Amino acid sequence: MWRVWVLTAFFVPTIVFAQNREVEQSDRIDVETAPRPSATALRTNATFVIDGQLDEPVWSDVTPLTGFVQSRPDTGAPASQETVVRFAYTEDALFIGILCHDSEPHRLVVPSLKQDFNSGSSDMVGVTLDTYLDRKNGFMFLVNPQGALKDVQIFDDSRSENQAWEGPIRVEAVTHDSGWSVEMEIPFSTLRFNASEEDQVWGLQVIRRIRRNHEDTFWAPLDRRDQVHKMSKAGTLTGFRGVKPGLNFRIKPYALVNNATGSLLESGQSGTQADLGLDLKLGVTSGLTLDLTYKTDFAQVEVDQEQVNLTRFPLFFPEKRDFFVENSGTFAFGDQSERSYRTGVSLQDFTLFHSRRVGLRGSGVPVPILGGGRLTGRTGGFELGLLNLQTEAADGVPGENLSVLRVRRGILGTSDIGAIVINRDATGSEVEGYPGFNRSFGFDANFRPLSGLLIAPYLAVTHSPDLDGNNLAGRMWVGWRDNMWDASALFRHVGDTFNPTVGFVRRRDIRQGYMTVGLHPRPNIPSVQEINPYIELDYITNLESELVTRRRAFGLDVTFIDGGRLSFKYGDRFELLDAPFTIKPEAIVPVGSYDFGGPQLSYRLSPGRALSGQFAIARSSFFNGDKTSLRADLLWRPSYHLSFDLSASHNDIDLPDASFSADVFGARVDYGFSTKLFASAFVQYNAATDQVVTNVRVNYLYSPLSDLFLVYTERGNTSVGETIERVLTLKLSKSIGF
């Protein structure tokens, strides 16, 4: 089998190169060596009306940004449509005016009106601002032709992003015969920058996406593997003088009333209840922001995606609560995946701080959060994150105090080193089965000695009074990525008693070695953007050096110019079970060693089409039996107001002692009345638990950062015809700035 993989890995690129031919065009540039551009913002006392029209006289006085260059489909070629961007500022705010010329404005692709829209499937224009000019972090603002806004914090030079971040941004867009235009007002109090510098220089990147042409263009030229938030390759924005971030003081009270019934609810949770709470944001210094919360509530958060677990290890559920998602990149520590690299691990394997362990039990039932605070930002050359929260005691779970301290320091340009300390203490009376405390300590680094080379080690240790043994975790990961090659190697160790109770660890008692090599040729084949053949090897032993898992795979990905993607992968796997593996009560895999594997095939339709989606099929042996898996996701957007999303996951398991199916189905409808009023309904059926989950949400954004939510959630058990949870919630919040 390995001979087949090796021959395929060598012959596929050879065939591709034979078909490829060099295309010389005098107007194409080398995006890797092109100089980084610079622009200037104009100081003005003019008054702006944010209506998207760009009819204020001051705009004609501003030097425009032009000359956008394609990253895809034709890397280095000039943009097919002209984009003109202007920056002006007053004492209080930055104003951005953008004119997107388009010869066919009736063909603009606008799939949604909702906030934080899917920018990959839409025409859009976006600006990223690196306000500290550290070439790593910043703010991103994306707008589509109907004025929907996606505002995001970005961290670690495109490594992670925080889509829950929101600022009181004013934006409007209009379409016209020559294309579409955008006006944006960003208060300086929304941004963090070094106010001690009289003359500000910020990193700047601007993107324009023309979806029908499958075209991305950038002001500071980028290769197609890089994103708009790759700040180490951004240009600069100058001209700021004497600007200050302002007080940045904002208070956000909320009022809530809900009615809950159902057999799943514990005592004190049913009936009609009302509550009040408060969030506060204060700019302590020009670089540090303090967030305080009292009686935090997350009733408006959408329910989790249902999952079926066919592994021996715990499931990972992502964080969705805004308070924890905001600034989450500051506290990230663990097996972070790297954009454009194949790493073999992710935060779903290990993260030292996983906020889902705070204010939620393992079943997802909320634990009341009394209050807390978070201090984030920069001071004295350090990036700082400090978090403290107090939960209330509830139904046998003790009250707990959680503290997290995260510090990073930039070194050697875009490299950094960091440390984290996490402390979890039970408060109040002792509860049997709960240790008095759990503490975690970690050190990590990201070294970038060469463009394309990344070295990311970490070392972590945990301590609690109920565990004694090997409580260390550590890794060394090295990756290389350029236009052609993609290679990485990993060594990872996780001790048998390593237990961060505010983190997530998928497997303990392991030593893991991983390597991958892949190619990314860009052939001259009609409709094909890139081909990526690769091989992977994953080798895992226990701490006694006994092999427990081995995975080998060959894969081939074909990315099409329209954004579609075809993926094939063939892998084989070895697993050693030292204890029976219970999939279901009637389906138990006995102790022993197992070799199994097989092929899998998937295809993703272009996300820019009105009808898009993804389909996958896999057929393989499975321990001492067989498994067939089918997955389908279908998204239909008949207009930018309305979308339908259908999903299905089907698994047929055939074991010597049992045969069964494990299925999950979902249906979602979204309707955007405007960029301020949205409604959605999400229904899921999990055959493994015989549960139907319904979530209906109406959200009215009646003023910046101020919301009215009406949320209905129902969970029913179909096997007994019982409603186990039904909750109707009305929540009103008001953001007041000073």
N, C-alpha and C positions, 0 to 999 in steps of 0.2 A: 504493500500500500504506500509506503513512504517513497518508493521509486516513482510511482505515479504522480504523487504530489510534487516531487522535485522536478520531474520532467515537465509537468504542466507549468510550474512556476518559472522555468527557464524558457519554454517554447512560446507561451502566451505573449510575453513582452517582445520576443524576437519577431513574431508574426506582426505585432502591432507596429514595431519600428519599421518593418519592411513596407508596411502600408502607409507609413507617415512620410510626408514630404515637407521640406522647409518652405515657408511662405515669407518672402521678403516684401515688406511694405515700408516705404520711407516714413510714413506717418505713425508707425507703431513704435513704442518706446519700451525699454527694459524697466519694468516696474520695480525691480529689486535695487537697481542702481540710480533710479531717477532721484534728483534732489527733492528734499522736503520743502513744500511751498510755504509762504508766509502771507498773512493778510492783516489788514489794519481796521480796527473799529473806530467810528467817528463819534467824538463827544458832541452832544447837542443839548439844547434846551427846548427843542421842539416838542409838541404834543402829538401823541400817536393815537389813532383810533384803530383798535385791533379788529379789523373786518376782513382781512385777506386781500384787500384791493390794491395795496402798495401805491396809493394815490397821494400820500403826503409829500410835499416838495422836498423834504430833507433826504428822501431816498436817492434823489438824483445827485446829491452831493457826496454820496458814499462810494468809495472805490469798490467795484464789484469783484467777486470771485468767479472765475470761469475756468474753462480748459479741463473739464472732467475727463477721466480716462477709464476705460473699461477694465474690470477685473474678470468679468464673464459676460458673454461667452468668448469674446476675442480679447484675451488679456493683452493690455498695452495699446489697444487701438483707441482712437478718439470716441467719445460718446456719440450715439446716433442722434440724440436730441440735446439741445443746449440747456444748461442749468445756470442761473445767475443768482448769486447769494450776496446779501449785504448785511453788515453788522453796524449798529449804532447803539449808543448808550446815553443815559441820563445819570443823574446822581443816584437814582434808586434802582434802575433796572437795565437789563440788556434787551435790545430789540433786534429781531432777526426777520429779514424780508427775503423771500425766496420766490423766484419766477421759474417755473418748470415749463419750458417751451415743449409743445407736443403737436405734431402735424395731424394727429388723429385723436383728438381729445375724447371723441365718442367711444374709443376703445380702451379707456382707462379701466383698470381692474381694481375694484373696491369691494372686498368681500364682507366688510363689517364696519359698524359704527362704534362698537364698544371700546372702552378704554383698554389699553394694553392689548390691542388687536394683534392678530398673527401677521407680523410684518413680512414674513417670507412668502405669503400668498397674495400680496397687495402691491400696487403702485404706492410708492412712498418716497419721502425725502427725510433725511435725518441729520442731526448735528451732535457730535460728541465733544465735550469740553473737559480737558485735563487741567483743572483750575490751579493745581499745585505744580504743574509742569514736572511731575515725577515720572512721567512716561509709563505709568501703570494704572492709575485710578482716575475716575471722573464721573461725569453725568452724560446720559444719552437721551435725546428727545427725537422721536420719530413721529411723523404726521402723514396721514393718507389724504387723498384729494377731497374727502368729505369732512376733514377736520378732526378725525379721531386721533387721540394722542396716546403714545406709548412712552412713558418716562421711566428711566432705569438708572440705577447706580451700577457702576462697573468697577471690577477689582482685578488686581494682579495681571494687568496687561492681557485682557481678554480671557482670563482663566475662569472667572465666575461673574455672575450678574445678579442683581436684586431687582426683580420686576415689581415688588410690592412698594418700592419707594415712590412717594408722590410729593409733588410740590404745588404751590398755588400758581400754576402756569396758565396764562391766557393764550389761546391759540384759535385761529380761524383760517379756513381755507375756502377758496372759490374756484370754480372752473369757468373757462371762457373759450373763445374761439381759437386762441393761440396756445392753449394748454391749461395750466392751473397755477395758482399762487398761494402763498402762505405768509401770514404774519404771526409772530410769536413774541410775547413779553415774558421774560424770566426775571423776577425780582432778585437783586443781589442777595437779599436775605435768604433766598432759597439755596444759594450756592455757598460752599465753604472754600475760602482761599486765604492766603497769607496777607492780612490787612496791613502788616508792618511794611510791606513793600509799596513804595509810592507808585512805581511803574510796574504794572502787571503784565506778564507774558504767560499765556495759556496755550496748552496743546489743543489743536483743533483738527477734526476730521469731518467731512461732509459726504454723505452718500445719497445717490439718486437711484431708485429702482424702477425700471420700466418693465412691468411683469409680462406683457404680451410678447416682448422681445427677449424675455429671459435674460434681461440685461441689468447688471449692477455696475455703476460708475462711481468713482471716488475723486475727490479734489486732490488729496495726497495719494498718488497711485499705490495700489495694493495688488498682490497676487490673489487669485481666487480662493486660496486656502485660508486667507486672513479675513477677519471681520472688521466692521466699522469701529469697534472698541479696541482694536490693536493699537494702543496709544504709543507704543515705542516706535511706530512707523507713521505717526501723525505729523501734520504741519504745525504751524504756530499762529496765534492770534495776538497781535500787539495793539497799542494805542490806548490802553486803559491807564488812566492816571487819577490818583486821588479817590478811588472808589473804596467803599467800605461795605462789609457784609450786613451791617445793620444789626438790630437787636435780635432778630429771629426768635421772637417769643410768640408762641401759639398755644392756645388752650382749646381743648376739644371735649366738652362734656357729652354724655349720652344718657338717654332714658330708654328703658326696655320693659316690655310686658310680654309674657308668654303664657300659654296654656299647654300642659303636657299630660298625657295619659298613656297607659300601656303597661303590660306585665314586665317589661324589661326595666322599668324605672324603679329605683330604690326609694326607701321611705324619705319623705321630705322633698322629692323631686317632682311629684305629680301635683296637678291642680294649677290654679292661676297664680302667677308670681310677677312682681314688678321689682325693678332695680334701677339704681343710678350709678354712674361711674364717671371717670375723668382721666383724660390723657393730657399731658403737658409737654411742650417742646421748648427748650431754651438754648440759645447760643451762648454758652458760658464764656468762650473766647472766640476769636475769629476762626479757630480750627477745631474746637470741641463743641459738641452738641449733647445736651442732656435731655433724655426722654424719661418722664415719670408717668406711672400708670396706677390707678386705684380701682379696685374691683373690676379688673379686666374681663371682658366678655367677648366671645367669638361666635355668637349665635348666627351671624351672617355668613360664616365660612361654609363653602360648599362641602358636601359629604365626600368621604374618601372613595376612590375607585375600588370596586370589588376585585379581589384577587383569589386565585386558586393556588394552593401551595402543594406542589408535587416534589418538593425537595425535603431534605432532612434538616434544613436550616430555617431560621425565622424570616418572615417577610419584612421588607422595608417599606414604610409608608412615608411619603414626603410631607414636609411641613407646609401648611397652607395658611396659617394664622398670621395676619399682617404684622403684628408686633414682633414676632420672632423672625419672619422672613426679612423684614427691613434690617439692613446692615448685617445680614447673615454672613456675607463674605468676610467681614472683619473677624468673625469667630471660627471660620472654617479651619479644621485641622484633621488630617487623616489621608485616606486614599483618594485624593481628588483626581478626577480624570482631567486630562490635558487636551484642550481643543486642538484638533488636527493631528493628534498623536493617538496611537493604539496602545493603551497602557496595561490592559489585562485586569485592572481593578478600578473601583470607583468608591464614592462615599457610601454606596450600598453594601460594601464589604466592611468598611471600618470608618467611623467618624467619632472623634473623641467627645464632641459636643453635638448631640442631636436633640434639638429643642422639643421634639415630639414626646420626650420622656418627662417633660415639665407640664403640669396642668392637665395631663391625660393619663389614664391608666392604659395597660396593654390592650384592653378591649376597645379603647377609643372613648370611654365614658369620661366626661370632663371632671376634673378636680378643681374646686374653686381657687382662683388666684386672688389673694388679698390685695397685693400691689407690689410695686418694685420700680426699679430705675435702670437706665442704660446710658452710659457715657461713651461716646465714640468720636473719633476724629484724629487730629494730628497735633502734636506738641513737641517742641524741641527735637525735631527730626525723627520722632517715633510715631508710628501708627498705633493707636490705643483703642481698646475695647474693654469696657467694664460693665458687667451685668449683675444685678442682684434682684431676686424675686422671693416672695414669701407666699406659700400656699396654705390653705386652711385644712385642718383635719376633717375627714369625711368618711364615714362608714368603714371603720377599721383601718383606714390609711392615715398615718400621722401627718400633721403639718410639717412642712419642710422649708428650709431656707437654702437657696441656691445662689452661689457666687461664681462668676467666671471673670478671669482677667486674661486678656490677650494683648501681647505687645509684639510689634514687628519693627525692624529697622532696615531701611534700604541701604545696600552697600554695592559698590562696584557697578554703578549704573543702574540696570534694571534687576539686579539680584537682591535678595533679602534674607534675613535670618529672623527667627521669631521664637516666642515661648508662650505657653498657656498654662494656667492653673485653674482647676475646677474643684469646688468644694460643695458637697451636698450634706446637710445636717438635718436630722429629724429634730423637730422642736416640740415642746410640750411633753406629755407623758409618753413613756415607752410603749411600743406596740410589738407584740411577739411576732417574730419573723422579719422585722425590719431592723437592720444594723443602725447604730447610732450615727455613723457618718460614712461617706465615701469620697475619696480625694483622687484627683488625676493631675498628672504633671506631664508636660510635653515640650519638646524642642524640635523645630523644623527649619528647613532652609530651601530656597530656590535659587540655584546658581545658573546663570546664563552666560558662560564665558565666550560663546560664539553664537552667531545668528543661526538658529535652528537647533542648537544643542541646549538641552535642559537637564539639570541634575537636581533631584528632589528627594532628599533623605528626611526621615523623622525618627524620633525616639520618644516613647511614652511609657509611663509607669502608673499603676493604680494602687491604692491602699485602702483597705477597710478592715474592721476588727474581726469579721467573720471568715476571711479568706487568707490562706497562707500558701505560698508556692511560687511558681514562675509568673510574676505579674508584670512582665515587660512586653512591649510591642515595639517593633522597629522595622524600617525598610530602607533600602537604597534603590532608587529608580533612576535610570539614565535613558534619555530619548533623543533621537535625531530626526529632524523633518526638514526636507527641502522640496524643491519642485518635483524631484523624482523619487527620492528614497524616504521611507518611513520605517524606522527601526527603534526598538527599545528593549531593555532588559531590566528585570526586577528581582530583588531578593527581599523576602518579607518574613518576619517572625512574629508570632502571637502566642504568648504564654498560656498555660492551661488555666490559670487563675486571674488572668488579665480581665478586669471587670469594671469598666467605666459605666456606672449606673445612670449617668446622664448622656451616654453615648450609644452607639450601635456597633456591635461586633457580630459578624455573620458566622465566623468560625474561630475557635480557639485551639490551642495545642497543635499548632502547625508551623512548618517552615515551607515557604513557597518560593519556587523559582519560575520565572516566566520570561519568555523571549518571543519576539515577532520580527519579521522582515517583510516589507512590502514595497511595491513599486507603484508609481502614479504617472504612467505615460499619458500624453495628451494627443491621441492619434488624429489624423486627418480622415476621419470616418464620418459620413453624414449622420447628423443628429446625436453624435456621441461627444460628450465633453471630456470624459476622463475614464480610464480603466485602472482598477486597483487589484492586482493579484497579490496575495499575501499568505504566509504560513504563520502558525502559532504553536507554541509548546508551553504547557502549564504542568508543573511537576510539584506535588505537595506531599510532604511526609509529616508524620507526627514528631514530637520532640525526641523520640527514641530512634529517629531516622528510618522508620518503617513507612514504605510507600502506602498512602491512603487514597490519593486521587492523581490521575494523570489524564490530561486532555491534549490531543493533537488534532490540528485542523488545517485544512487548506480552504481559502476563500477567494472569491472573485466578485468584485463589485463593478458595475458599469453605471456611470452617472451620465444621464442624457442632458442635452442642451436645455430642454424645457424644464429641468428640475426633477424629472423622474429618475428612478434608480432601480436597477435589477441586481439582486444579491444572491449568490450561491455559496453554500458552505458545506463541506463534508468533514465530519470529525469522528474520531473514535475516543472512547473514554474507559478508564479503569477506576473502579471504586472498591475499597475494602470496608466492609461493615463489621464492626466489633460488637454491635448490638442490633437487634431487629429494627427494621425501618417500617413504621406503621404509617401507611398512606391513608387508609380507612380502617375501621375496626375489623372488617372482613378481608382486608388486603394488606398482608404483612410480608415484607421481604426478609428472609432469614439471614442470620450471620453468614458471611462468606465473602469471597472475592468475585467481582463481576467485570466482564468486558462487554461493552455495548457501544453502539453508535449508528450513524446513518446520515443521509443528506437532508438539507433544508433549503428551500427556495422562497424568496420573497420579491415582491415588486411594489414600488411606491409610485403612484401616479403623480403627475405634476401638480404641486400645491396651488398653482395659479389658475387652474381650471375651475369652472363652476361645479363640476363633478370630479371629486378627487378621492383619494383613499390609499389604503395599503392592504395587500393580501399576502399571506404566508402559509406554507405547508411544510411539514416535517414528518418524516417516517423513519423510525429507528427502533432497534432493540432497546429495552429498558429494564435494567437489572436482569431478572430471570424471566422477562416477558417482552412485550412489544408495546410501542406507543405511537399513535398517529395524532398529530396536532394540526388544527386548522385555525387560522385567525384572519378576521376581516374587519376593516374599518372603512366606512363609506361616509363621505361628507358631501352634502349637496347644498350649494348656496344659490338659490334662485334670484336673490337680490342682496344688496348690502344691508337690508333690514332683517332678512330671514335666513336661517340656516338649519339644516337637519343633519344630525350625526348619529349613525348606527354602527354598533360594534358587536362582534361575536367572537368568542373564544371557545373552541371545542377540542377536547382531549379524549381519545379512546385509549383506555389502558387494558391490556390483556395479560394477566398474570396466571400462573398455574392454579392458584386457589380462588381467583376472583377476576371478573371482567366488569368494568364499569366505565361511565363517562363522567367527565368533570367539565361543566360548561358555565360560562358567564356571558350574559347578554346585556346590552345597554342601548338606550335611545335617548337622545338629547335634542331639544329644540331651543334655539336662541332667537329672540326678536329684539331688534334695536329700534325703538320709536324715534330716537334722536341720539346725539352724542351724550345726552344727559339722562335718558330714561331707557332701562333695559329690563327684559324679562327672560327667564329661562326655566325649563323643566327638564329634569334628569331622572330617568327610571332605569334601575338595574335589577337583574335577576341572577342570583348565584345559586346554581343547582346543587352545589356541594353543601350549602347550609340551608337550602330550601327557603331562601329569604328574597323578598322583593323590597327594594329601597327606592323611595320616591322623594325627590327634593325639588321644590318649586321656589324660585326667588324672583322678587321684583326689587329693583334698585333705582332710586331717583337721586341723582347727583344735583341737588337743587342750588348749591353754590360750591365754590372751590373747596375740596376736601370735606364737604358736608354731605351726609347721606341719609336717606330714608330707606330702610329695608323692611320688606315683608317676606317672611320665609316660612314655608311649610315643609316639614319632614315627616315621613311615615316609613316604618319598617314593619313588614309583616312576615309571618311564618306560614308558607303555603301548605306545609305538610299537615298542620292542625287547623288551618284557617283562622289564625289568631293575629291580631294587631299587637305587636310587642312594644311599639313606640310610636307616638303621634305627638308632634310638637308644632304649634303655631306661634310665631314670634314677630313682634313689631318693634323695630329699633330705630331711633332717631338720634343722629349726632350732628353737632354744629361746631365748625372750626372757626375760631376767632383769633385774628392776628393783631399784634401790636407793634 
